[in-house]
């Protein structure tokens, strides 16, 4: 090797040694609480985006019932992680049912006020006993979830990194509500609470026809939402239905992902449901992307946000007030509500993350 070549090599090595610790120091620690409805979907894709992002350190994943039954959802998650190269990330199984809402009460509500368009794990076409795990097309996972319940796992993991962890929630908030009962200081330990949920001023995207204020994640367990949204978090950020319905997962994006040979891209392409491309709103993906690159959000508003828990026509609907209204502080907290985004930048980030090679443990 020539002197010039050695010098170039040494400088490159020095740069790498300096930059790697710096990159690690800049990583955002994220704990994911998610419901998983199958092999692919908004739940899975948001999870994969966070795992693929160089600036994110996923410190743990907890699974909750919602889009799917929690036992089956945990198995789906483990298998997806295994096939995409992230089997080392710890996963814990959480709440099987909402705190109060139920399949039976939902049927009673529908008899009085009209049928829901989407009920997650309670949809007749996908319903199965919560303790059953249907055959998984990708095969059963060979890795196991942690034996610890998701609620305890969430608390213990966040306690390891006080003030550092973003608690990112893409599903119903049952696990978080239960964690608050066991650890009332959880809001003090969490850096930021990020939620995909709620609906404000939109006539689509909700699970009850034209009513966008009844958004699925929050409707599934309204009492859990009330507990979580009334807690004194340092910062709350919400990705609502209003911004999700501005996006679509196009066939062009699917095709771009399919051209990649990365494990994540190939998993997504192989197990996406036939005919599921084009026209699908991107829900949790926006909430993930905004943590990875906050600049994709071009407008947000501060609002006081909570949920209707009266068991009548409004059960499970988002309720909100302007920031300036002097409302009881025990219930009403300020949230940063995302209202617009740079769609082109978001789409590019999404495709880039979905086509990257899997990150090393």
Secondary structure, DSSP 8 states (H G I E B T S, - for coil): --HHHHHHHHHHHHHHHHHHHHHHHH-EEEEEEE---SSSSHHHHHHHHHHH-TTEEEEEEEE-SSSS-HHHHHHHHHHHHHHHT-TTS-EEE--SS-SS--HHHHHHHHHHH---S--GGG-TTT---TT-----TT---SS--BSS-HHHHHHHHHHHTTTTEEEEE-S-SHHHHHHHHH-TTHHHHEEEEEEE----S-SSSSSBTTBTTS-HHHHHTHHHHHHHHTS--S-EEEE-HHHHTT--B-HHHHHHHHT--SHHHHHHHHHS-TT--SSB---HHHHHHHHH-GGGEEEEEEEEEEE--SSSTTTT-EEEEETTS---TTT-EEEEEEEEE-HHHHHHHHHHHHHS-----
